[in-house]
């Protein structure tokens, strides 16, 4: 499969035009991936534009691609939003990376009451930037025409505020309803939000608040998954239910 690269300013490119990779993207293409003149690659803007092309020139600071085909992928009508609780170590980052590869459309960092990791002040900006970088690289690896967005870190109250315009599913291993039994409509006019707790789980108080806001508690089978695994597993289940897979 052809290598995929991201160039934000390529939405107006047409067949026969030249699109140039520069900066870190050019270095990654030329030095890390070692693309060669004549090699077929794909280029996107992360917002649906999809270009096929042939490498015309290569240097460490610039890679030129001649466009041979152009198309646009529509945004999904029903977006999958992962509300991922902050977790210690790299467990939340692993969840973000894998969920992006599997098809999530937006990721919301959640400062849950039991989150060991705390994003406060400048750390919140750095954390969001780190997640956005992970998402960008995972989207390239997965050849996704749309790069998922990473929202600002949210409190429980801020997450609940979004429940009115979405269908919220809270992953809870003690729930009686199974996620695989939940019917989702690919033509619905709302997002589907998946809420994943931290290592210590979602607190009873948070569960009560989510349910009061209309959220549904669901489980992923009979086993208890890590916070790094639960989100990606749920994204997979819903991808099948929505007909994406």
N, C-alpha and C positions, 0 to 999 in steps of 0.2 A: 504494500500500500504506500502511496506517495506521502512524503512528509508534509505536515501542515504547519503553517505559520500565520501569525496575526499581524495585521497592519490596519490600524484604526481608520486611516484616511484612504480607503480604497473603494468606497461605496460607488463612486462614479466611474470606476474602471470598466472599459469595454474590451471586446476581443480585439487584439492587435496592440493594445496599450502596454506600457511597461510599468509595473509596480515594483517599487524598491523597498527592500528590507534595510533598516538602518539600526544603529546603536546596538543594544544588547541582542535584539532579534537577529541582526545580521551576523554578529559574532557567534551566536548559537548555531545559526545555519551553516556558516563557513568553517568555524573552528571545531565545534562540538559534533555536529551532524555531518560535516564534511560533504556538503552538496557540491555537485560538479556541473559545469556547463552542459546543457542538453538534458539534464535530469528533470523528470516531471515532478511538480510539487503542487500543493493547493495552498491558497491564501484566503483568509477571511477577515472580516472586520469585527467579529464577535457579536454582531447584531443582525445576523441572517444572510449577509452577502457571502457568496461562495464562488471562488475563482479557481479555475484550473489553469496551469501555465507551465512553461519550460524555462529553466534557468538560462539566462543569456549572458550573465557576467557575475564573477565572484571575487570579492575581496573581503578582508577581515572587517571592514567598516561598512560595506554595502554589497547587497546581493540584488541583482536585477532579474525580474521575472517577466517574460512576455506572456500575456494572457491569451489563452486559446479557447476558453469557454467561461461563461458567466451565468450564474443563477442566484436565486434568493429563496431561502427557506423561511416559511412563515413561522411566526412565534406560536407556541402551543396555546390553545384556547384556555385550557385548564393548566395552571402553573402549579408545580410541586414546590412547596416552600418548606425547608427544613429549619426548625427552630432548635438549634443545637446548644445544649448547656455547656458552658465552659468547664473544662476538665483538666486535671493535672497531667503533667508530662506532655506527650504529643498525641494523646488519645482523641482530643477534639479535632486536631489537625488531620488525623487519619480519617476520621468520620467525614470531614469536609472534602478531602481529596477523593475518597471512594464514592461519596454521594454525587460529586460532580461527574465522575466517570460514568455513573449509572443513570444520570438524567435529571438531577435536581435543577430547578430553575432559579431559586433564590435561597440564600442561607442567612439566617438571623442568629447572631451570637447572643446567647441568653445567659444573663447573670442570675442563675437560680440561687435559691437560698442555701442550698447545700453544695454549691460550686466551691471547690478548694481554690481554684484559680480566680483571681480578682482583676478585672480590667477597670482601672481607675485613672483619671487624668490622662497624661500623655500615653500611658500604657494601653488605653483603649484605642487610640489612633494607630499605634504600632501593631496591636493585635489584629485590628481590622485589615490593615495593609498586608500583614503576613498572610491572613486567610485569603485575601484577594489575589495575592501572588500564587498561592497554592491552587486556587480555583482556575486561574488563567492557564497555568501549566497543565493541569489535569484536563481542561477543556481542549487544549491543543493535542494532548496525547490521545484523547478520545475522538478527535476529529468532529467536534461539536460546532455547528454554525452559530449557535447562540452561547455566549459565555455567561454563566450565572452571575447574578449580582450578589454582593455581600453587604448587608445592611449594617447600620450602626448597632453597637451592643445595646440590648434592650433589657429592661427590668421585667418582672412578671406582669406588672400593671400595663406596661407598653405592649407586651405580647398579647395580653387579653384584649387590649383596645382594638386589635386587628381581627378579633374573632367575629365581629359583626359582619364583616365583608368576606368571610371565608368559611370553609368547612374545616374545623379544627379537630384533629385526631391526636389524642395524647397516648403515647406508648406507655403502658402500665402492665407489668407482668401479673398483677393480681386481678386484672379486668376479666370479665366473663366472655365478652365478645372478641372474636378473632378478627384481625385485620383482613385476612383472606376472605371473610364473609361479608365485608363491608362493600356495598354497591356504590360505585363512583361513575359519574356521567361525564364522558369525554366532551360533551357539548355544553356543560354547565357554564354559568357566567361568573364563577367564583374560583378562588384559589383553594387548593387543598393543603392545609398546614399540618405538618407532623412535628409534634413536640417530644423531644428526647431529653431525659434528665441526666444529671451528672452521675458520678460513681456511686454516691449514696442514695440515688433515686430521687424522685420528685416528692416533696414533703406533703403530708396530708392536707395542710393548709392551702398549698398551691393547687393540689388536685381539686379541692372544694371550689376554689376560685375559678378554675378552668371549667368545671362542670356548670357552675352558676352562669358562666358566660355562654353556655351552649356547646361546649366541647364534648366529644365522645371519647371514652376510655376504651382502648383496644390493646390486645396482646399479640405477640408473635409466637404462637405455639406454646409449648409447655416448658421451654427452657428460658433461663434469664440471660440475656445478651449483654455484653459490655456496651458502654456508651459509644465506643468507637465502631461498634458493629450494628447496633439497633437501627440507626438511621438509614445506612445503606441497605440493610435487609428490607426495611419498610418501603424504601424507594423502589426496590426491585418488585415487590408485591404489587405496588400501585402502578408501576410501568406496564405490567401485564394487564391489570384491570382496565387501564385506560387505552389499551390497544397500541401502545408504543412499541412493545416487543412482540 
